[in-house]
Amino acid sequence: MRLLIATDAWRPQVNGVVRSLEHMADEAPHFGAEVIFLTPERFRSLPMPTYPEIRLSLVWQSSVARHLEAMRPTHIHIATEGPIGLATRLACAREGRAFTTSYHTRFPEYVAARTRIPEAWSYRALKRFHRAARAMMVSTPSLERELTGRGFQNIMRWTRGVDTSLFRPRRERVLDAASPVFLYVGRVAVEKNLEAFLSLDLPGTKVIVGDGPSRDDLERRYPETRFLGALSGEDLARVYASADVFVFPSLTDTFGIVLLEALASGLPIAAFPVTGPLDVIGASGCGILDRDLRQAALAALALPRDKCRAYGETFTWHESARQFFSNIEVAHAEA
């Protein structure tokens, strides 16, 4: 299998889509696959309005068609619904190529949070985008049920994993902060619902790791919170291990790889009972899901860290890749 993955989300962005795709490429040789990418690195781009950290590629169907001809993939997967994803979809449709897609991000909710475009309009556009795919991959059972109810079809499951050798409990605490430490890791943007966390009356210290368009405003309004900026690798892993509870205030994430990183680091989770946390935490006893996020955060302090670590170890990138490449093969076999 020579798989081309078309994605608008790519380095230097730091998010779950990019990390998932990187891990799929790393695991590909174990499944007899070779992965090549069609990313914004190959095209001119402009900053996205209201979110300049994200670049929008200036790409046409004809230029994608030339790339497909030169790269000669045996299989095609479209990971995002942006300009590259749309141009690749159009090129595949024109040339009669089969392809799969994945649903990573709740764009209708994100767009509605930043504009006055109704969610229903965006969902109709997304259904048209994914309808031509041989399969659309989603990360959780609850998201599958929700999208099925909205009329999406040909859905296949693709879970996520975590690097348990990097993200692990550690004795050292690198944060010089009053305990308990309540941690959030991710984009600092309106769709992450961070104010639901930052406004809570909690003991100890709130810590935010990540960057985004809302950071300056939130840092100014919540001066008692520690904003560490974007971290990765060992620096990020050490911060996870130095915290006491991972707080996940998002109401719109489809999964949340940061949940797995926190669990593998031995951190209990505090979150709302919504898609993502409901699927990841389930009945594991490794998190508290409550409409009262303050109550969830305080109750999570009592959860055993060793239990969280053991549960986190059940999520592997190898199993994630096995599902991903199996879905690709099954869907293309039906073409």
C-alpha positions as CSV (number, residue, x, y, z in Angstrom):
1,M,0.0,0.0,0.0
2,R,1.3,3.4,-1.0
3,L,-1.1,5.7,0.9
4,L,-1.3,9.4,0.2
5,I,-2.8,11.5,3.1
6,A,-4.1,14.9,2.1
7,T,-4.2,17.2,5.1
8,D,-4.6,20.9,5.7
9,A,-3.4,20.4,9.3
10,W,0.3,20.1,9.5
11,R,3.4,21.3,11.1
12,P,4.1,23.8,12.7
13,Q,0.6,23.3,14.1
14,V,0.5,21.3,17.3
15,N,-2.8,19.4,17.6
16,G,-4.4,16.0,17.7
17,V,-4.8,15.7,13.9
18,V,-1.1,16.4,13.2
19,R,0.1,14.0,15.9
20,S,-2.3,11.2,14.8
21,L,-1.1,11.4,11.2
22,E,2.5,11.5,12.3
23,H,2.1,8.4,14.3
24,M,0.3,6.6,11.5
25,A,3.3,7.3,9.3
26,D,5.6,6.0,12.0
27,E,3.6,2.8,12.3
28,A,3.0,2.2,8.6
29,P,5.9,-0.2,8.0
30,H,4.5,-2.6,10.5
31,F,1.4,-3.0,8.3
32,G,3.2,-3.1,4.9
33,A,2.4,0.5,4.1
34,E,4.2,3.5,2.9
35,V,2.7,6.9,3.7
36,I,3.3,10.1,1.7
37,F,1.7,13.5,2.6
38,L,0.1,16.3,0.6
39,T,0.3,19.2,3.0
40,P,0.5,23.0,3.1
41,E,4.2,22.8,2.7
42,R,3.6,22.2,-1.0
43,F,1.5,25.3,-1.6
44,R,1.4,29.0,-1.0
45,S,-0.8,29.9,1.9
46,L,-2.5,32.8,3.8
47,P,-3.3,33.2,7.5
48,M,-6.8,32.1,8.5
49,P,-9.1,35.0,9.5
50,T,-9.5,35.2,13.3
51,Y,-6.9,32.4,13.7
52,P,-3.6,33.4,11.9
53,E,-1.7,30.5,13.4
54,I,-3.5,28.3,10.9
55,R,-2.5,28.7,7.3
56,L,-5.0,28.3,4.4
57,S,-3.4,26.8,1.3
58,L,-4.0,28.4,-2.1
59,V,-4.6,25.2,-4.0
60,W,-6.5,24.2,-7.1
61,Q,-7.9,20.8,-8.3
62,S,-5.5,20.8,-11.2
63,S,-2.4,21.2,-9.0
64,V,-3.5,18.4,-6.8
65,A,-4.1,16.2,-9.8
66,R,-0.5,16.8,-10.9
67,H,0.7,15.8,-7.4
68,L,-1.4,12.7,-7.5
69,E,0.1,11.8,-10.9
70,A,3.6,12.3,-9.7
71,M,3.2,10.5,-6.3
72,R,1.3,7.5,-7.8
73,P,-0.5,6.4,-4.6
74,T,-2.4,3.2,-4.5
75,H,-4.7,4.5,-1.8
76,I,-5.9,8.0,-0.8
77,H,-7.1,9.3,2.5
78,I,-8.4,12.9,3.0
79,A,-7.8,13.9,6.6
80,T,-9.3,17.4,6.6
81,E,-12.1,19.4,5.0
82,G,-10.0,22.5,4.2
83,P,-8.7,23.7,0.8
84,I,-6.3,20.8,0.3
85,G,-8.9,18.3,1.3
86,L,-11.5,19.9,-1.0
87,A,-9.2,20.1,-3.9
88,T,-8.1,16.5,-3.4
89,R,-11.7,15.4,-3.2
90,L,-12.5,17.2,-6.5
91,A,-9.5,15.7,-8.2
92,C,-10.4,12.2,-7.0
93,A,-14.0,12.6,-8.2
94,R,-12.9,13.9,-11.6
95,E,-10.5,11.0,-12.1
96,G,-12.7,8.3,-10.6
97,R,-10.3,7.6,-7.7
98,A,-11.6,6.0,-4.5
99,F,-10.7,7.7,-1.3
100,T,-11.5,7.7,2.5
101,T,-11.9,10.6,4.8
102,S,-11.8,11.2,8.6
103,Y,-13.9,13.5,10.8
104,H,-11.5,15.1,13.4
105,T,-13.0,18.5,14.2
106,R,-16.4,19.9,14.9
107,F,-16.1,22.7,12.4
108,P,-19.8,23.6,12.6
109,E,-19.5,24.4,16.3
110,Y,-16.1,26.2,15.8
111,V,-17.5,28.3,12.9
112,A,-20.6,29.2,14.8
113,A,-18.5,30.3,17.8
114,R,-16.6,32.7,15.6
115,T,-19.2,33.8,13.1
116,R,-23.0,33.9,12.7
117,I,-23.1,31.0,10.3
118,P,-25.7,28.5,11.7
119,E,-24.4,25.0,12.6
120,A,-27.0,23.4,10.3
121,W,-25.5,25.0,7.2
122,S,-22.0,23.8,8.1
123,Y,-23.2,20.2,8.8
124,R,-24.9,20.1,5.4
125,A,-21.7,21.1,3.7
126,L,-19.7,18.5,5.6
127,K,-22.2,15.8,4.7
128,R,-21.7,16.6,1.0
129,F,-18.0,16.6,1.5
130,H,-17.8,13.1,3.1
131,R,-20.7,11.5,1.1
132,A,-18.4,10.6,-1.8
133,A,-15.9,8.8,0.4
134,R,-15.8,5.0,0.6
135,A,-15.6,5.4,4.4
136,M,-15.5,8.2,6.9
137,M,-13.5,7.4,10.0
138,V,-14.5,8.7,13.5
139,S,-12.8,8.3,16.8
140,T,-15.6,7.3,19.2
141,P,-18.9,5.4,19.4
142,S,-20.8,8.5,20.6
143,L,-19.5,10.6,17.7
144,E,-20.5,7.8,15.4
145,R,-24.1,7.7,16.8
146,E,-24.3,11.5,16.6
147,L,-23.2,11.8,13.0
148,T,-25.3,8.8,12.0
149,G,-28.3,10.7,13.4
150,R,-27.3,13.7,11.3
151,G,-27.4,11.6,8.1
152,F,-23.7,10.8,7.7
153,Q,-23.0,7.4,6.2
154,N,-20.3,4.7,5.7
155,I,-18.8,5.4,9.1
156,M,-15.8,3.3,10.4
157,R,-14.1,3.5,13.8
158,W,-10.5,4.7,14.3
159,T,-9.4,5.2,17.9
160,R,-6.2,7.0,19.1
161,G,-3.2,6.2,21.1
162,V,-0.5,7.6,23.3
163,D,3.3,7.3,23.7
164,T,3.4,5.7,27.2
165,S,7.2,5.8,27.3
166,L,7.3,9.6,27.0
167,F,4.1,10.3,29.0
168,R,4.6,8.5,32.3
169,P,4.5,9.3,36.1
170,R,7.8,10.9,37.3
171,R,9.1,11.7,40.8
172,E,10.3,15.2,39.9
173,R,7.9,18.1,39.9
174,V,9.1,20.8,37.5
175,L,6.3,23.3,38.4
176,D,7.1,25.7,41.2
177,A,3.5,26.2,42.0
178,A,1.2,25.9,45.0
179,S,-0.6,22.5,45.1
180,P,-2.9,21.1,43.9
181,V,-2.1,21.9,40.3
182,F,-5.0,21.8,37.9
183,L,-3.6,21.5,34.3
184,Y,-5.0,22.1,30.8
185,V,-3.1,21.3,27.6
186,G,-4.3,22.3,24.2
187,R,-5.2,25.2,21.9
188,V,-6.0,28.5,23.7
189,A,-9.0,29.4,21.6
190,V,-12.6,30.2,22.1
191,E,-13.9,26.8,21.0
192,K,-12.0,25.2,23.9
193,N,-14.3,26.8,26.5
194,L,-11.3,27.7,28.7
195,E,-13.2,30.3,30.7
196,A,-15.3,27.5,32.2
197,F,-12.1,26.3,33.8
198,L,-10.3,29.6,34.5
199,S,-13.3,31.1,36.2
200,L,-13.5,28.2,38.8
201,D,-12.8,28.9,42.4
202,L,-10.2,26.2,43.0
203,P,-7.4,25.8,45.6
204,G,-3.7,25.7,44.4
205,T,-2.7,26.7,40.9
206,K,-4.3,26.6,37.4
207,V,-1.7,26.0,34.6
208,I,-2.3,26.4,30.9
209,V,0.0,24.8,28.3
210,G,-0.6,25.8,24.7
211,D,-1.0,28.8,22.5
212,G,-3.7,30.4,20.4
213,P,-5.6,33.5,19.5
214,S,-7.3,33.8,23.0
215,R,-4.1,33.6,25.0
216,D,-3.3,37.3,25.4
217,D,-6.8,38.1,26.4
218,L,-7.1,35.3,28.9
219,E,-3.7,35.9,30.3
220,R,-4.7,39.5,31.0
221,R,-8.0,38.6,32.5
222,Y,-6.8,35.7,34.7
223,P,-3.4,36.8,36.0
224,E,-3.4,34.2,38.8
225,T,-3.2,31.4,36.1
226,R,0.2,30.2,34.9
227,F,0.4,30.3,31.1
228,L,3.4,28.3,29.9
229,G,2.9,28.6,26.1
230,A,3.3,25.6,23.8
231,L,5.4,22.8,25.0
232,S,6.4,19.4,23.5
233,G,8.4,16.3,24.1
234,E,10.1,15.9,27.5
235,D,9.2,19.5,28.5
236,L,5.5,18.7,28.1
237,A,5.7,15.3,29.7
238,R,7.4,16.7,32.8
239,V,4.6,19.2,33.2
240,Y,1.9,16.6,33.0
241,A,3.7,14.5,35.6
242,S,3.9,17.6,37.9
243,A,0.2,18.3,38.0
244,D,-2.5,16.7,40.1
245,V,-5.6,16.9,37.9
246,F,-6.1,17.4,34.2
247,V,-9.1,19.6,33.5
248,F,-10.7,19.3,30.1
249,P,-13.4,22.0,29.7
250,S,-14.1,21.5,25.9
251,L,-17.6,20.8,24.9
252,T,-16.8,20.2,21.2
253,D,-13.7,18.0,20.9
254,T,-14.3,14.7,19.1
255,F,-11.8,12.8,21.2
256,G,-8.9,14.6,23.0
257,I,-5.5,13.0,22.7
258,V,-4.5,15.1,25.6
259,L,-6.8,13.0,27.7
260,L,-4.7,9.9,26.9
261,E,-1.4,11.8,27.6
262,A,-2.7,12.9,31.0
263,L,-3.9,9.4,31.9
264,A,-0.6,7.8,30.8
265,S,1.1,10.4,33.1
266,G,-1.0,9.3,36.0
267,L,-3.4,12.2,36.0
268,P,-7.1,11.8,36.8
269,I,-9.5,13.7,34.5
270,A,-12.1,16.4,35.3
271,A,-14.4,17.1,32.4
272,F,-18.0,17.7,31.3
273,P,-20.0,14.5,30.4
274,V,-19.8,15.1,26.6
275,T,-18.4,13.3,23.5
276,G,-14.7,12.6,24.0
277,P,-14.5,12.4,27.8
278,L,-17.5,10.1,27.9
279,D,-15.9,7.7,25.4
280,V,-12.3,7.9,26.8
281,I,-13.1,7.7,30.5
282,G,-16.2,5.6,30.4
283,A,-16.5,3.4,33.4
284,S,-12.8,3.3,34.0
285,G,-12.9,5.2,37.3
286,C,-10.1,7.4,36.1
287,G,-12.0,10.7,35.8
288,I,-15.0,12.6,37.1
289,L,-17.4,13.8,34.5
290,D,-19.9,16.4,35.9
291,R,-21.9,19.4,34.6
292,D,-20.3,21.1,37.6
293,L,-16.7,21.3,36.5
294,R,-15.5,22.6,39.9
295,Q,-17.0,19.6,41.7
296,A,-15.4,17.3,39.1
297,A,-12.0,18.9,39.5
298,L,-12.1,18.7,43.3
299,A,-13.4,15.1,43.3
300,A,-10.8,14.0,40.8
301,L,-8.1,14.8,43.4
302,A,-9.1,11.6,45.3
303,L,-8.7,9.3,42.3
304,P,-5.7,6.9,42.4
305,R,-2.9,7.9,40.0
306,D,-1.6,4.4,39.5
307,K,-5.1,3.4,38.2
308,C,-5.0,6.2,35.7
309,R,-1.6,5.1,34.5
310,A,-2.7,1.5,34.1
311,Y,-5.7,2.6,32.1
312,G,-3.7,5.0,29.9
313,E,-1.4,2.1,29.0
314,T,-4.3,0.3,27.2
315,F,-4.3,2.9,24.4
316,T,-1.5,2.4,21.9
317,W,-0.6,3.9,18.6
318,H,0.1,0.5,17.2
319,E,-3.6,-0.5,17.7
320,S,-4.7,2.8,16.4
321,A,-2.6,2.3,13.2
322,R,-4.0,-1.3,12.9
323,Q,-7.5,0.1,12.8
324,F,-6.6,2.9,10.4
325,F,-4.8,0.8,7.8
326,S,-7.4,-2.0,8.0
327,N,-10.1,0.6,7.4
328,I,-8.2,1.9,4.3
329,E,-7.8,-1.6,2.9
330,V,-11.5,-2.6,3.5
331,A,-12.9,0.6,2.1
332,H,-10.7,0.6,-1.1
333,A,-11.4,-3.1,-1.7
334,E,-15.1,-2.1,-2.1
335,A,-14.2,0.5,-4.8
